[in-house]
Amino acid sequence: MSHGLGATATQFFHLGSADEPFEFASGERLPGITVAYETYGKLNDKGSNAILLFHALSGSQHAAGVNTAIEGVGARWTEDVHLGWWDLFIGPGKALDTDRYFVICANYLGGCYGSSGPLSINPATGMPYGRDFPPVLSRDIVRSQAALLDHLGIRALHAIIGASVGGLLAINFATLFPDRVRIVIPIATGLSTTVLTRLTLFEQVLAIENDPHFNGGDYTCERSPEYGLALARMISHKTFVHLDAIERRARQDVSQPNGQLAWYKVGHNVESYMLHQGKKFVKRFDANTYLRIINMWLRYDPLADAGVGGFAELFQRSKAAGHHYLVFSIDSDFCFYPEEQSLLVAELEKAGVSSMYITVHSDKGHDSFLLEPELYTPHLVYTLEGRWGKDSRRSHVAQVE
């Protein structure tokens, strides 16, 4: 399929100053922050065709087209990420048709692809913040992106879309700023952090923290916790990719050079494949950044953010604002299990919020939303065009193969 958009470029939005610092949910402050973002398409005269897209855990602002370099990112911007992570979905005639919509995607606050994060320079020391960069919670990211919309002159969004961790943020945005969005599209996500997810994420925290080069977060580029970050990626990767797909990919994978560990010798293609994924990841990501995003995921609490006591009260905000939700579930998802989307839809129905619930049948697991546009595009187009019907209380359920 054609890339469609061709070359794209990252832009930078600066928020706050020494006189008006950005205050995090933790109470810590920074003398201004930067948000890296990309846009696709053109904002119409009414400013009514904007779609805000939240990326997944290790994603970036580069959602579509080809971007070969980002200012300040350097070697971390590897060839693996030059093509936008949702390029199959964004562009002329695609699900997010750039002839009709103005699409915005921003790197999370705390990120390592141009937004302020642990790798950013602390003006007080002239060195990267490292461990001293504040913890980032979901409402910090949402607030920073709401400010970006203000900067772009966008009062209200046509839609907000988020997959995986990005779906958590999409729900957070919709319930913190209900008057700023019309359509909410959470894909393969949930309402809270389950016990299984909490354990999986905590394993990744321990992998990084126990790397001898981590040094409490005070490490250098020359001596960084590569093994810990690679192990964290391996732990997460098996929840993103269906195990059958891992086995299929591993059959074609060559054994990794230097496959001898301290005692154990790598003896199976699946092991080799996972080592390859871990080694590839450390070239493009930062351990302190990874910990910030995992910490945000672990502490995700839309009820506390909104100051409400339950989901019924939370989604009354969506009902009052006239939101319509399109919720996607993937039947082979091991990261956000389908039961989590069922719970989300049940809470929307209790609150009387208009919704459509789509179950995608795929053998690709959680990563299906990145790889199979044919399973999502018809429903995205239908919803973005506002064709779900006049009865705002009606819930629709469908199966897609």
HELIX and SHEET records of a PDB file:
HELIX    1   1 GLY A   74  ARG A   76  5                                   3    
HELIX    2   2 GLU A   79  VAL A   81  5                                   3    
HELIX    3   3 GLY A  130  ASP A  132  5                                   3    
HELIX    4   4 SER A  138  LEU A  152  1                                  15    
HELIX    5   5 VAL A  165  LEU A  176  1                                  12    
HELIX    6   6 PRO A  178  ARG A  180  5                                   3    
HELIX    7   7 VAL A  195  GLU A  209  1                                  15    
HELIX    8   8 ASN A  215  GLY A  217  5                                   3    
HELIX    9   9 GLU A  226  PHE A  240  1                                  15    
HELIX   10  10 LEU A  243  ARG A  251  1                                   9    
HELIX   11  11 ASN A  269  VAL A  282  1                                  14    
HELIX   12  12 ALA A  287  LEU A  298  1                                  12    
HELIX   13  13 PRO A  302  ALA A  306  1                                   5    
HELIX   14  14 PHE A  311  ALA A  321  1                                  11    
HELIX   15  15 PRO A  338  LYS A  350  1                                  13    
HELIX   16  16 GLY A  365  ASP A  367  5                                   3    
HELIX   17  17 SER A  368  LEU A  371  1                                   4    
HELIX   18  18 PRO A  373  LEU A  384  1                                  12    
SHEET    1   A 9 GLN A  11  LEU A  15  0                                        
SHEET    2   A 9 ILE A  33  TYR A  40 -1                                        
SHEET    3   A 9 PHE A 102  ALA A 106 -1                                        
SHEET    4   A 9 ALA A  50  PHE A  54  1                                        
SHEET    5   A 9 LEU A 157  ALA A 163  1                                        
SHEET    6   A 9 VAL A 181  ILE A 187  1                                        
SHEET    7   A 9 HIS A 324  ILE A 330  1                                        
SHEET    8   A 9 SER A 354  VAL A 360  1                                        
SHEET    9   A 9 SER A 395  VAL A 400  1                                        
SHEET    1   B 2 PHE A  22  GLU A  23  0                                        
SHEET    2   B 2 ARG A  29  LEU A  30 -1                                        
SHEET    1   C 2 ILE A  90  GLY A  91  0                                        
SHEET    2   C 2 LEU A  96  ASP A  97  1                                        
SHEET    1   D 2 ILE A 121  ASN A 122  0                                        
SHEET    2   D 2 MET A 127  PRO A 128 -1                                        
END                                                                             
